[in-house]
């Protein structure tokens, strides 16, 4: 493992990045298209961040997540969220053992490196609360004891944008815990033809990146240089969602009820570093920030009634800010 407390020379940098080149190649053998979504999920892993995937059923959301976990060699658990799910089904519970006359802790599926929370918006408030603690604190409470979760710990959640019956709106505090909200769309016609070929030609994904590689990359990414002008640009992007008039964006002011949180600023900074790493650079450019801005900001904006009335969505607002805010 490369030492991360010193400056990295070009030779070491190439050695460090090589496994992630193989990782993208390995995932592309199984998954057709969705290159941007895969890049964002890999960035989230390097930044130890959670991801919310939104898309209609049948477009390989679960398959993508499973392929990534297999290629990295991380433990993976899938939890199907339903209205009757209990917190104990997620985090575990205490079970009385008559032989020892004592309670034993039975850990739930949350004790895994990658947790797929399938249809997360179907779970009731108590389950969301239990998940919220694990996402933020990387720990869960069972009975009177607190248990640390494995590292890295990542929640990849999915939700269906069309079906509303039997669903619960995610709390704002929980939505803010997701680093990215990624929209997965239908494949193109050519991609769907390729999917047919690959489905009937079963391939086993190989482990090409170790957990140690991920942990090392997480530490190294923090060393990537970010100029003060880029930091200013990051903060301006976030403040433009809160006070658009300060940046001559009065036209979007009526559409925003509440802007992005300081967590968005931190995520933009960290994700831009990871994006630079993915592009084999040791410094961040404004383009790195732009590439990750939309999936970081779109779920953190609370829109006004006027925005809904005029059929404006968060993506429209973020695009307007990116197109009109001057980059360094």
C-alpha angles and dihedrals in degrees: 000000000000116000109249100195094077137056113279119234121217094259093055091044092057091049091050096049097044096083090055091053088055089046094059091046092051094049091047089059089066106025120062116214122331090111093153093050091049091049090051092049091051090049089052090052091051090049094044089239135147125241134212113203118198123191144114118279120278101033097111101259092141093041092054093052093046092049092051093049092048093048091051095041095234123148112259133200129179120209119192106213115217134167091255095051114126128209089245089059087060108037102020135246146237116270123195114234110205091198094061095026088227140101120260126201115242107195119219131223091275086083095087137097095243120027119190108207099196115205091355093182091068094070122095126242097270092056091046089052092053091049091048092060092050093048095050105030099029087228140090133210119227113181106319096331129092118215125198116228125232120273124270096033116183132172116208107187129186132201135179112237094202108047115072103162112105094010133120125215110247113246115254090238091057096044088054090058091066112091093203137021106201124193114214114201134192116283121252120258092259092048091051091053088053090049090058091055094048096045091062093042101064114207129187115225116231127221106248103158126050129215087248090057090054094048091047092049090050090056095043094050089064088063094059109115119249116189119223090244090058090048088052089051091051093051092045090054092054095042090050087066090054103036108017092169090069088066099041091260097126089138092073096041095093091054098057122076095171132003135217123300128241086260086069089057092052092046092050091052095047096041092049089055090050091047089053089050091051088054092049096249129132094208135056123241128195088253089062088056093047092051093058100032099088099052090044098049105032097079095041097062118093107205127212128242088256091059091052091045091053091042094244116155133197092260090059091053095047092047089051091053094046092048096049105033111093114241121211 
